[in-house]
Amino acid sequence: MLRILALPLGIIPMVIVVIQGNAFSIKMDMMQLLKVVAVITAALLVWSCDNVSANYLKRTSNTALSSYMNLEQQFALESEIISLMQTLKIEEMRAKKDTELDLNEIEIQVNQSKAVHRVVGTDLEEYLNHPFNAFHLIKRLYYQWLKILNKILGKKIQHKGLRLKLDNLVESFPDEEDFITISWGLARMQYLKNIDLTLLVNGTVFNKHSLQKPTVTDLFQISRMIFDEGNFYTASQWLRETLKICKKSGEKNKCSDELLDNKTLNITNILNLLASSLFEMEQYDEAVKVLQELLDVDPHNNRAKENKKFFEKKLKSKKKAPGKMEPKVPEDFQEANYEKLCLKQVVQPVEKTSRLYCYLHPTHKQILFGKAEILSLKPRIILFHDLVNNNITDSIKALGIKEIQSVLELNIYKYEMQGISLDTRMKSQKQNELKRHFANLKNLVFPPLESSVMEIRNFGLQGFFAPLYAPVPTAGGQIGSFLVALNDVLEGTEIVFPFGNITATVKKGSALFWYAIHLYPAICPISHGSLWLASIGYYEGKANYCRMTQRRAWDLRWRPQKKRKPQVTMSNTVNENKKS
């Protein structure tokens, strides 16, 4: 057993270590001891900072799920499952022995999914652009197909090769965490984009309608997950809309024929959860009214009677007036600022906005200028309008799709990707043209500098909050970064800087440039469609032996290489001539 006895530093600069009762002393220099303390303190600070936003990062770690490329993969997975189920049905019917499978259940699910695929046809992008269509796709795969597959794999199948194929595909299906992620992302998108909830629960977003209207069960599932996340105000808003739709059905015993937890959903389930949400917000008066409405529907509900008595007792003992029902404010500074910026609740002071202006930015081509708008002077953030033409943006986007698809072909369907880095060896004319657009702008970055590899990223309804790091080479410190919008979305693209309190609305062909390395941009949720961005960073190169951004200026591991005259041989003549 190892025990460390700490002594006051001012008395004895020594640490006494006791191992199994035998004590011996180890003398340490004071500077060494201080270094150890500094390292431990730094580690504790990093640990505490990581834990501040641990809950948020846990919920947003799977933002790639809602990107278009991954939803396309999930749709392809369902297409393959439909085909395999039809083959399975034929093989089971051909077998002379009685099958153990419920072929009727399989046929019903196949027909339902085939009807969706038949309507979608070739317009897959328009289908996946709607948030509720994406929700229904994940729900079908998780709640319906996965349950059927687990039943099939638990029984005997006549075709062994088909069983092996199904067994491999199970790992590609969305799990419970994925379903929670897409549900929570849908609710967060509605809140941060300030979308009319009455229209959204009917499947309408900016006059775009979902293929299937959300059912009462869908809305209740989303409400329950919002409640589990601790956002009781948003949960109560969703539950009230769910209650309205349930009442329109005219049936008290059930709101929908769809099963939830092997039971039909009724109005008492909705009222119970709504009362719990109001209780958590200390709205005891409203909670008592909801429970009374529940007892009018179900007078023999003992749980509602007990809760009502408890809420009435709380209401009498409470001295303060009930506060306003407001959304929960995140504890983390970054998350709170991110929400305020997306909700457009941050107003810049007049002293700051009065100094901002638009101008024509000079380029190395003396006749041409770039339309620039200064969004912030300190830290410096500049938005260049119409910097890149549509021909280049479309080509870069197509290149990113091609590269992502080539990677996805080598993996299972559930290989969640949100972007890809283009190899520096990849020679693309449009990629080089885009880099030349940035290099032509004067007075932004100065030599010696090096550019990182280009990244192409795709964002869905969840947006993106984690820092957008460009790949950092070993060349030196960061000077600045460019972010280019490769497409337009229906309601506009909002890129926010939580540390700088800046919101930038970019359009296709616009480029955003910022200097400070601590300015991590984030993407607000996308209510319809998906956003494609290209990013590239510029870093300080080394001037001889020095690197200006490092405290250790001399790097002995690097030596300037003198150019040698190439030796002409039969094997390297062509390659050496190209390099020169």
N, C-alpha and C positions, 0 to 999 in steps of 0.2 A: 504494500500500500504506500502510495506517495503522498506526502503532506508537505505543504510549503508554509513555513512560519514567517509572516511578514513583520519586519522590524521598522521602526521609524527611520526614515532616510537621513534625518539630521543627526542621528546618534551614531549609527554604525552602517557604513555602506557595504552591507553584507547580506546574503540570503542564506538561511539555514534550512537544509533539506533533511528530513527524517525519513528513512526507509526501514520499515519493519523494526522500529524501536532503536536502531543504531543511528545516532546523530553524528553528522560531520558537517563541517562548514566549508563553503565554497566562496572565496573572496572574488568579488566582482568590482570592476571599475565603475565609478559613478556614471560615466557617460554610457557605458554599456547597459547599465540598469535603466537609465532614462530612455534609451532606445527601445528596450523591451516594453516599457510602460507605454511609450508612444505607439508602438505597433499594436499592442492590445487595445488601446483606446481607439485607434483608427478602425480596428476590426469591429469593435462594439458599435461605433458610429455607423459603419456600413450596414451592420446587421439591423440596427434600429431603423435606418432609412429604408431598408428593403421591406421591413415589416409594416411600415406606415401605409404603403399602398399594396400590401400583399393581397387583400381581398379583391381590390380592383383588378390587379394583374391576373388573379385566378379566374376572374370572369371574362377578361378580355384576351386571354392567352390563345384563344381559338378564333380570332377575327378572320383568319383565312377561310373559315368555313363558308362565309357568305359571299366570297369573291365569285365572279362569274365563272372562272375556269374550274373551280371546285364544284359549283352547282351543276355545271355541264357534265362533269365526271359522275356525279350522283344520278343525273338523269340517264346517262348511258348505262349505269349499273342497273337501274330499274328496267331498261330495255332488254338487257341481257337476262335478267331474272324472268321477265315475261316469256322470253323465248325458251328458257330452260324449263319453266313450269309447264309449258305446252308439250315439250318433249317428254317430260316426266309423266304427264297424264297419259300420253300415247303408250309409253313403255309399260305403265302399270296396267292399262286396259288390255294390252297384248298378252300379259302374263296369265298363265292358266290359274295360278293360285290367287286366292282372294287377297286384295291389297289391304294393308293396315292404315293407309293414308285416307284422309278426308278429302276426296277429290272434289266434292261439291264446294267446300270452303275455298279450295285453290282456284276453282273455275270462277267463282264470284269475284275474288280479288283480281284475277287476270283480266276479267272483263271490265272491271272498274278502272284499272290502270291503262288498259288498251284504249278505253274511251278518251282518257286524258291525252294520251300520246297521239291519237288520231286527230283530235282538235288542234293540238300544238302544231303538228305537221313539220314544215321546214322553218317556221318562225319561232325557233327555240329561244333566241335572244330576247324577243319581246315577252315571252312567257316567263323566263327567269328574271327579267328586270323587275317584275312586281314583287314586293316583299312577301305578300301573303301566298303567292304561288311558290316561292322558295320555302316558306314555312310548311305548306302542304306537302311539298316534295319530301322534305326531311321527315315529316310526320308519317307519311305513307311507308317510307323505308323502315323507320324505327318501330312504329306502333303496329303496323299491319304485316309487312313483308318479313320482318325479322322474327316475329312470333310464329308465322307460318313455317319459316325455314327451321327454326328450333324444333318445332313439332315433327317436321319431316326427318331431320337428322337424328331424332330420338327413336325413330322406327326403322323397320327394315325396308330397303329400297332394292328393287330388282336390278337396276342398272348401276353397277359399281362405279363406273367411270363418271356417271352423272353425280353420284354421291360425293366423289372426291372433288369435283368442280364446285358443288354447292358448299362443301366444307371450307374450301379456300376463299369463297366469296363472303362468308360470314364476317370475316375480319374487316371487310371494306364497308360494312353497314354503319350508319350513324348510331352512336350509343346514347345513353341518357344524358351525358354531359353535352353532347352536340345538340340534342333537342332543347335542353335548358338554355344553351347559348343562343340558338336562333330565336327562341321565344323572348328571352331577355333583350336581345338586340332589337327585335321588332318593337317592343315597348319603349326602349330607350330612344329609338329613332323617332317614334311618335312624340315623345316628350321634348327632345332637343330640337326637332324641326317644327314644333308647335303645330302639328297637323290636327285638324278637326277630328276628334275621336268618334263623333257620330257618323262621319263619312267613312272613317277607316274601318270600323267594325262591320260595315257593309261591303268592304273590299274595294273602296275607292280611294285612290291617291292621285291628286292633281289630275282629276278627270280620267284616270286610267283605272280600269276595272279588272279585278282578279278573275281568273277563269272560273273559280268556284267561290261562292260567298263563304265567309267564315261561319262555322256553326257555333251554337251556344257552347258546345263542349270545347271547341278551340279557344274561345274567349275566356272560358273559365280556367282552362289550363294555363293560359298566359297570365291571368290574374293571380292564380295561385303561386306561380313562380315569381312574380313581382313581389308578392307578399313574403315569400320565403327569403327574398333578397333584402327585406327590411324597408322597402319603399312603400309604406302603407298608404300614402296619399295617392300615388299613381294606381295602386291596387284598387283603392276605393272607387276611383274614376272608372276604371275598366269594369269593375263589378256592377256599378250602377247601369252602365250601358248593356251589360250582359243581362241584368235583371229586366230591363225594358224589352229586350228581344224575347226573353223567356215568357214574359206576361202576354206578349202578342200571340204566342202559340195557343193560349187558352186552356192549357192542361196544367193542373196543379201537381199531379203525381210525377210528371216527367217533362223536361224541357226539350229533350232530343231523344231519338231512338239509338243514337250512338252510345256505346258503352264506355264508361270511364271507371277504371279500377274494378271491372267486372260488374258494374252497377250503372243503371241509367241515372242521368243527372236530373235532379228536381230543384224546385225553387228554394227549398229549405237549405240545400248545400250553398247556394249563392248568398242567401241572407245570413247564414252562419258566418261565412268568411267575411262578409261586409261588416257585420257587427264586430268581429275580431279586429278588423282594420281600424275601425273607428275607436275601439277601446285602446289600441296601441297608441293612437294619437291623442288620447285623453279626452275624446269627444263622447263623454258618457251619456249625455242627453240624447244625441243622435243614435248612439248604440242601443239605448233602451227603446227608442221608437222602432228601430229595425227589428229588434227581438219581439216587440209587440205585434208587428206585421207578420213575423214568422209564426207566432202563436195563434194568430187569426187563421192562418192556413193549416197549421198542424197543432191543435190544442193539447195533444198528448206528448209533445216533445219535452221530455224531462230535462234534457241538457239546456234547452232554451230557457226553461223556467228558472233553473239554478243560476244561469248566467245573468238573467234579468235581475234577480235579487241581488247578486253580487255587484252589478253595474249601478243599481239604485243606491246601494250602500256607499259605493265610491262617490256617487254624485252628491250625496248628502254630506259626506266627510270632506269634500273638496272645498276649500275656502276661496281659491282664486277662480276668476272667470275663465272659461275655456279659451284657449288661444286660437289663432287662425289655422285653418287646415292648409298647410303648405308642403311642397315637396321636400324630401329629406336632402339636406345639404351635406355633401361628402366631407369627411374629416380631412382627407388629404388635400393639401393646397393645390397641387397640380390638377387633380380631378375636379375640384370645385371651380378653379379658374377655367378649365376646359369646358365645363357645362355653361358657365356664364358667357363665355365667348361664343359658343354655338347658339345660345339663346339670345345673343345680341343684347346682353344686359350690361356690358362694359362700355362706359362712355369716356372717351379720352378728354382730358382737360383742354380748355381753350388755349392755354399757354403752349400746349404741345401741338394741337391741330393747326394753329395759326401759322406755324413755321413750315408746314408741309406744303408741297407744291408739285406740279407736273412740269416736265421739261423734255427737250429733245436731247437724248444722250448721244454724244459723238462716238463714231466708230473709226477704225483704221482706214476704212474707205471713206474718203473725205466728203463725198456727195451724200452718202446715206446716213440717216440718223435713226435712233430707236426711240419709240414713244415710252417714256419712263414716268412712273408715279412713285414718289417717296412716301411710303407708309409709316416709316419711323426713322428718325434721325439718330437716336441713341437708344438701343442698338440700331444699326443701319439695316433697313429692309426696303428693297426696291422691287416694284412690280413692272415688268416690261410687257406692254400690250402688243399683241399681234407680232411677236418677234419671229415666230416660226410659222411657215406656211403649211397649209393642209396636206400638201403632198409629202412633206417630211414627217409630220406627225402620224399620218396614216401608215407610212412605211415603217416607222419605228414601232408603232403598236402591232402591226402585222408581224414584225420580226420577233417581238416579245411573245406573242401568241404561239408562233411557230416553235420557239425555243422551249416554252413551257410545255407544249404538247409533246415535244420530243422527249422531255424528261418524264412526263406522265405515262407515256407508252411503256416505259420500262418498269413501272411500279403498279401496285394494286390501285383500285379506284380511290381509296381513301388516302391518297398521298396529298395532303393539304399544302398547297403552295400559294403564296401571296405575291411573289415576284421572283425575278431571276436576274443574275448579273451576267452581262454580256462579256464574253471572253475578250481580252485585249487583242488576241490574235485574230479574232473574227473581223474580217474586212467587210464593212458595209458602207456603201457610198452615202446613204442617208444618215448613218450614224456619224460619219466624218463631217458631213455638212452641218449637222446639229452642233457638233463641237466647235466648228468654225464660226457659227453664229455667236457663241459665247466668247470665243477668243477675239472676235472683231470689236467687241465692246471695250472702249477705252476706260482707263482710270478705275477699274474694278479690281483686277488682280494684276500683280506685277511679278516679273521674273526675279529670282529663279523660282519656278513653280512646276508642279506636275499634277496631272489630272487623274482621278481614280477611274476605275471601270464604270461604265454606265449601268444603272439599275432600272429595270422596268417593273412597276408594281401595279397590282389590281386590287381595288377596295370595293366592298359591297355595302350592304345596309348598316353594318356595324361601325363603319368608319375605321379609324385607327388612332390610338392614343399613345402607344409606346413610341419612343424616339425614333425618328427616321434616320438611322445611321447610314451614311455612305461608306462603302468599303474603304477602310483606312490602310493605305500602304505604309511601308516603313520609310517613306521619303522624308517625312517631317510633319509639322503641325498644320492644322487646317486653316486655310485663308477664308474661303467662302464656299457656298453651295448653290447650285441651280436646281430648280424644280420646274418641270414643264408639263402642262396639261395636254394629254394626247387625244382627249375627246371631251365632249360636252355632256353634262347630265341635265335632267329635266329642270330642276330647280336651282341649278348653279352649284359650283364647287367652293366650299369654304375651308380654307387652310388656316389654322389658328396657331398662335405661339403662346402657350400658357405662361411662360416666364416673362414674356414681353408685353402681354395684354394687347396683342395685335391680331386682327382678323383680316384675311385677304381673300377676296372672291376672284377666282381665276377662271378663265375661259380657254377654250381650245386654242393652242398656239401661244398662250401667254406663258411667261417665264418669271419665276419668283427667285430673287437673289437675296441672301443674307450673309452677314459677316460672322457674327459671334458664334463660337462653337457651342455655347450653352443654350442657344435658341433651338430647341427641339420642336419642329412643327408637328402638328397633329391634324387629322382629317375628321371633320364632323360627319355624322352618319349620312348615308345616301338614301333618300326616300324612294327613289325609283332609278333603276339602272345600276351601272357600276362605273367606277372612275379608274382611268389608266394614267399613270404618272411616270415620267422618266426623271431620274435624279443623277447628278454628277457633282463631285466635290473637287476642289482645288487645294493642293497642299504645297507647303514650302519644300523646294528641292534643296540640295546641299550645294553650297558654294565652296568649292575645294574641300576642306576638311570640316567646315563649320555648318551647323544647323542652328538657325537663329532662334527657334522656339524652344530649344532644349537648354536646360541649365548646364548640362554636360556638353559643351560645345564641340569637344573633340571626340570623334568616334573612331577608335583605332581599328574597328572591324572593317572600315571602309577605306579603300584607297583608290585614287583616280587612276583609271586604266589608260595608258597611252595607246593611241591608234597605231596599229602595226600594219605594215604593207602586206596585203593578203598574198599568200603563196598560190600561184596558179597551178591547179591540178585538174585531172579529168573529173574528179568527184565533186569538187566544191566551186567550180568556176561560175556556175549560174547563181548559186546562193550568195557567194561573196560579192558578185557584181550587183545583186539586188540590194544587199545591205549597204554597199557604198553609195 
